[in-house]
Amino acid sequence: MTTAVAGWFIVVELPDRLAPDQPAPPAATQNAGSPTPTPLRTMQGTHRINHPTFTDPVGLTLTGAAVHSAPAVRLADGAQRSGAMWSAAPLSPKRSFSTAFRFVSAGRSGGLSFVLQAEGPTSKLPLDQLRPRLTVDLAPVAGSPTGTVTVTAVRNGPPVSQGPAATDVDLGSGPVTVWIDYSARSQKVRVFVSPGATKPSKPALTAKVDLARTVGGEPAYPGFVAFTADAAGTHDVRAWFLSDLA
């Protein structure tokens, strides 16, 4: 599928075996799900992150409650837990990028965020203390099989959020695939959400963000932060791909 974004094109496809019928995540002592055999492909740019599974989490740093549970990374498990995963491959905030990832959250507890931050690839700071940063927050809606998407930019002052936008995808049960496309030219972040392997034609949320101004001249390190509210909650990342573009 080809997505036109402000003068450039991102062609992305997820493997057929990234199917929406995979089981719910197991307990922390069990295997974290079937592997994803074939990577997402971006037809332009440079693949900076290419993890069809996390059998070998090379180039990644896990902090807080995050643990390697091959072939996934479990960011949080249990009541009031928080964990993060950061890549050592930085992005230039002046360039466009495209990323896609697969996650499974169970228990409808807490939420998961994709984050770009300038603190560094080994940061142990809580999410609310990371400055500057850009976050795409994905959270289930209590008592409803739906979810919300919010984009938040933080420089030095108060956070500036856009959204939340409702999605009919249940973000608190079963596998979810997310695509995030950022155009440096139009300064727009587009977030697409699906329970399957097909990228939707319309984004769940489009937000206006000047990433270079938000992050400044520092490189931006991509990663994930998740937290749980109760003992039933878990958040697993099963696959992650990221390309930067001219």
C-alpha angles and dihedrals in degrees: 000000000000121000117195113214120178099314101327133079132227116197111193134170132178121213119267090239091061085090129167094236100075115128126261115272116280128234116286091260092057134074110282099231143292117315123254104234105194127048126234111257126219109194095209132043132020125306104236097168124031116170113149083170135358096239086126111021094198115170093020132111121206120204137177114004094346116123135178107249102171128259087021140034115240107210097185138002128178136009120339096352129148132185141167141205121202132188121223089216107095127207127219108241087216093064133076119246142186125206136176130186141172122221140171122208122184133191095033087256127145119326148262129241135195106218139193111194139167098213093092143263094282098046116148095184119125114254094254090056096051108107127206103024148139118216135187105201121203117190136165119237113243113248094005134085092234139086146210134232123208130179116206129185122194126184115153102314133055119320115270111214131191117198146336091217118189121237127188089219112106103238093184101057133045132355118325127190120207130190120193119189121186123192114199089194097056094026091228132141116205120193122196123188130191138162088219142041099275119095110231118243092232128046121241088223137009115196132185109232132160097208094184091054093043097050097028122209094325123103115259118232115210126217148115138273124191135176136189130214101197142020094267094061127107133162121198128180109207104175137010134183130174135177130181120216137203 
